[in-house]
Amino acid sequence: MRKLTIIGTAPDDFKSIVKGVADVFACDFKPIAATLGVAPGEFTLIDIDLNEGAQLGQLKDWIARKPSGAMVLFVTDKSSHLEVMQACALGGTDFIHRPFNKCELLAKLVAGIPAAPVGGAPPLVPQAPDGFGAAIKGLESVFDQASLGRSIDAAMIQSAAGAVVDEIERTGLATWVDTVRAHHSQTYQHCLLVTGVAVAFANRLGLSRADRDRLSFAGMLHDIGKARIPVDILEKPSPLTAGEMLEMRNHPQYGFDMLNEPRVVSAEMLDMVVHHHEYLDGSGYPHGLRAPEISDLVRIITISDIFGALIERRAYKPPFTGAAAYKVLCDMGCKLDQALVREFEFASKFDQHHFKSAV
């Protein structure tokens, strides 16, 4: 039986969770101080205060000694992108948000069990598609770089963008959305959904491979500026004040600045990052552009961004169905390119297979 080491939490707090994983994992509880002298095992769950810096340097060195392929799962708070990036910087391979349940924990852990050798039993759960894995790796890397004020590694995102295009062509939009919702938290969910939607839309429009790659790249980077927005604004559970909304509306410009100083992407890519909230009637931001000033690729990203936000799963609201999200796009009228919106109707049906299977 595989061993799961749980660090930093009293065993009593995890009794109900352990019952859900006991058939697969033997659980061992250790305080962080007692762990650092022992080499990491194959599976570790860490539940500590990531704002307490006293032992984080030692913990990072300890995690660096983990065996190849080992899983280090961090418990993070309230879908905090800052805590997730801290966990990634320490060497975490995945995370789970409070409050979590035993089914979610087991799914995360079992996903880290390697596939059986040829002739043996199949893996306990399906592994995420290659394009998905590449996108996650790229997003984690660039958001980490952005939060630390470092230059963005555009080459990594470019490579991931191509993998996503291949994945969407192979499996389709519905499978991509299912994978994003099942395998990842809200932190990167929006970027992943927008990327998949934009690529599927480009396929629908018959765009060139180069344009599909550009839209995939832009989908992953379009909200990079949010790495500079304070967490208490990003994750505020109630409506934003006028001042907070003003700060939130700075994220396209922040993203532009990150990618332009020094310049790490093309002018075309900067255009999509800084203008994905512009509307054809001039009511968007940050520059109040009007139709003649807004490129076709920006129009596609804007539609994909709105649709992706509506079908997102969040703690405080259920996702829109594809049909309901599409109606919102139609109702926006002259703000969006309605010729493109009509072509986008295909996306309204991405989730119909769920309803058919539920009958």
N, C-alpha and C positions, 0 to 999 in steps of 0.2 A: 504494500500500500504506500502511495506517495505521501510525503510529509509536508504539511503546511505550517510554517513558523509565523506566528502572529506577534508583532512587536508593538509595545507601547500602550497596551490596553489590558485591563484586568480580565481574567478568564470569565468571570461572572457576566460581564457585558456581552460576551459572545456565545453564551450557552445555547440560545435559540438558533443562532446562525450555524454553529457547529453541528447541530442535529441535521441540518440540510446538506452538509458536505462530508459527514462521517463515513459514508459508504465509499467515498473516493479518496479522502485525505485523513491522515492521522494528524491532529492539531497539537501544536506545542506553543505555549504562551511564554513570552520572555519580555522583561522590561528592556528598554533600549540599551541601558548601560551594561546589561549582562550579555548582550548580543554581539557587541562590537569586537570582542576577542575571539569569536568563532566564525569560521568561514560561512558565507551565505549558502543556503540550500537551493533546491530547484524551484520552490514556491515560497514566497514571503508576502505577508500582508502587513502593511505599516500604517498605524493609526496614531499619529503624533501631531502636536501643534507645529505647523509649518512656519509659524511666525516666531517661534522660539529658536534663535540662532545658535545657542550654546553648543549643541552637538551635531549640527547639520553638516559641518565640514567633515567630521569623523564619519558620519553616516554616508556621505558621498563616497569617501574612500572605501568604506566597507562594501557598498553596493558595487563598486568597480571590481571587486574581487569575485563577483558572482560567476557561476559556471556559464559557459556559452549556452544560450537558449533559455536561461532561467527567467522566471517571471517575478518581478517585484511590483506588487500592486499597492498603490497608495490610496488611503481614504481621504477625500478632499471635501471641502465644505461648500454647500449651496451653489454648486456648479461654478465655482470661482475660477475664472480663467487664470488668475494670478497664482492660485495654489496649484493648479494643474501645471503651469509652466515651471513653478518651483519644484514640483515632483519630477517633471521631466529633466530639469537641470540637475537634480540629485541622482538621476540614473533610473528612475522608475520606468517600467515598460508599459504600464497601464494604470488606470485609476477607477475608483468607484465612489459615487457621491453619497453623502449622508442626506436623508436616512436611506439605507439600502436594505434589501431583503435577501433571504438565503438563496432564492432562485436566481437573482441577479448575480450574486457572488459566485455561486456554483457555475453559472454560465461563463463568467469571466475566467475562472480558474480552469475549467475543463477545456476552454478554447486554447489554453496554453499547453495542453498535453500533446506531445508530438504524435503524428500519425503512426499507426502500426506498420511494421515492415511488410513487404510484399508477401501475401499469403496469410497475413494475420488479420485481426479484426480491424474494421474501418475506424477512423477517428470518431470520438464521441459526439462532436459537433462539427459542422462544416466550417472550413477555414474561410476567412474573408478573401474576396477576389484580389488578384495582384494589383489592379488599378486602385482599389480602395486602400490597400496597404501602402502603396506608394504615395497616395494623396495624404494619408494620415502622417506618414513620416515627414513629408515635405511641409505640411502645415505646422506640425509641432516644432520643426526646426526654425522656420521663418518667424513664427510668433515668439519663440524663445529669443531669437536674435533681435527682433523688434523691441521686445520689452526691456532688453539689456542695452539698447542703443547701438547695437552692432549693425554692420552692413548686411543686407539681405543676400542670401545665397540664391540668386535667381536661377542658376543652372539646375539646382535640385528641383525647384518648382517646374522648370521647363520639362525635365525628364518625367516628373510625376504627371504633368498635364497630358503628355503623349500616352502614358499608360491608362489614364482615365478615358481618353478618347477610344482607345482599343477596347476597354472594358465595357463602355456603353454600347459600342457597336456589337459586341459579342453577346451581351446579356439583356440590354434594353433598360429603359428608364425605371420601370416598376421594380425590377430586381435591385437596381442601384439604391432607390429610395428605401426598400426593405432592409438592405444591408446597412445603410447609414443609420436608420432608426434602431436596428437591433444591436449594432456593435459599437456605437459611440454616444457620448454624452452631448449635451447642448453646446459645449464649448466650441467645437468645430462643426457641429451638425449643419448650421446655416451655410457655411462656406462649401461644405461637401454637397449639400442639396442644390445650391445655386450652380455649382460646377456641373453636376450631372444633368440638370435641367437645360443649361446653356448648350452643352454638347449634344444632347438629344434634339434640341431645337435646331441646332446647326445641321444635324443630319437630316432633319425634316425639310429644311430649306435647300438641301443639296449643296451646301457651301464646301469650298475646297478643304483639303486636309490641313493646309496652313491656317485657314481661318478657324477651323475646329480646334486646332491646338491653341490658337490665340485666345479663343473664348474659354477654353479649359484653364489656361494660365490665369486669365483675368478673374474667373470664378473663384479660384483659390486665393487670389491676392486682393480682391476688391475691398474687403473689410480689414485689411492689415492695419489701417490707422486706428482701429479700436484698441490696439495694444497700448495706446497712449491715453485712452479714456479711463478715468478713475473707476475702480471696481464698484464703488458704491453707487455710481451713476449707471454703469452697464447692467448691474444686477438689481436695481431698485425695484421692489415688488409693487410699488404704487406709481401713479403718473409722475412724470418729471416736472420740475418747476421750469419756469421760463429760462432761468439761467442754466439749468442742467440740460435743457433741450438745445440751447445754443452751443454748449460744449459738445454734446453728442453730434451735432451737425458739423462739427469740425473734423470728424473722422475721415472724410474723403481727402481733405487738404493734408491732414497728418499722414495719410497713406502716400499721397503724392510726394511729400517732403522726404519720407523714408526711402522711397524708391528713386528719388532724383538727386539726393545728396549723400554719397556720390550716385551718379546715374547708373542704375543696374538693369534697367529694362528700356524698351523702345518707347518713343513718344506716343505711339499708338496704344501701348499698354498703359502708360500714364493717363491717357485720355479716358480709358475705361475705368480706371481706379478712381480718378478724381470727379468723374461726371456721372457715375451710375445712379445718382439721385436727381438728375436733371429731367425736367418734363418738357414736352414740345411746346406747351403754352407759356413757358417762362416762369412757372411757379415752383420749380425745383431749386436745389442748392448744390454746391456753394456759389455758383456764378450766375444763376438765373438765365441759363442759355435758352434759346428758342429753336424751333425746328431746323432751320437751315444750318445751325451751328452744331447740331448733334449728329454724330456719325451713325451709320447703320449698326456697327458692332456695339456701340454704346446703347443703342435702342434695344438690341437683343439682350444685353446684360441687364438692363433696367427691368425688362419684362420678367426675365429669369429670376432676378433678385426679389421682386415683389411676390411672385408665385412661390419661390422657395421659402420666404418668410411665412407665408400663409399656411403651407403644408407642414411646417415644422411642428414637432411635438415639444411642448413646454409643460413645466410642472403646473402652471396656472391656467392653461387652456388646452382643449383638444385640438388636433390639427384640422384644418379645413379639408374637405374632400376635394378631389381634383376639379369636379364640376363647380363647386362653390367658389374655389379660388379663381377659376377661369372667369366666372361671372363678375368678380371684383375687377378683373382686368378690363372686361368689356364695359363695365359701368364707369371706368375712369375716363372714357371718352377721349377728348382731344389732348389729354395729358400724355397719352401713349400713341404710338404708331398703330392705328387700328387695322391696317393692312397686315402688319406683322401679327397682331393679336389674333386675327382670323386664322392665320396659318398655325398659330399656337394651340388651336383647339384640340389637336391630338393629345396634348399633355393633360387635358381635363379628364381623359379616360384612363390614365395610368393605373388607377387603383380599382378599376371595375372588377378585376379578377377576384379581389377580396370579397366584394359583395356577392358575386356569383357563388363562390365557394362556401359562403356562410348560409346560403339558402337551404 
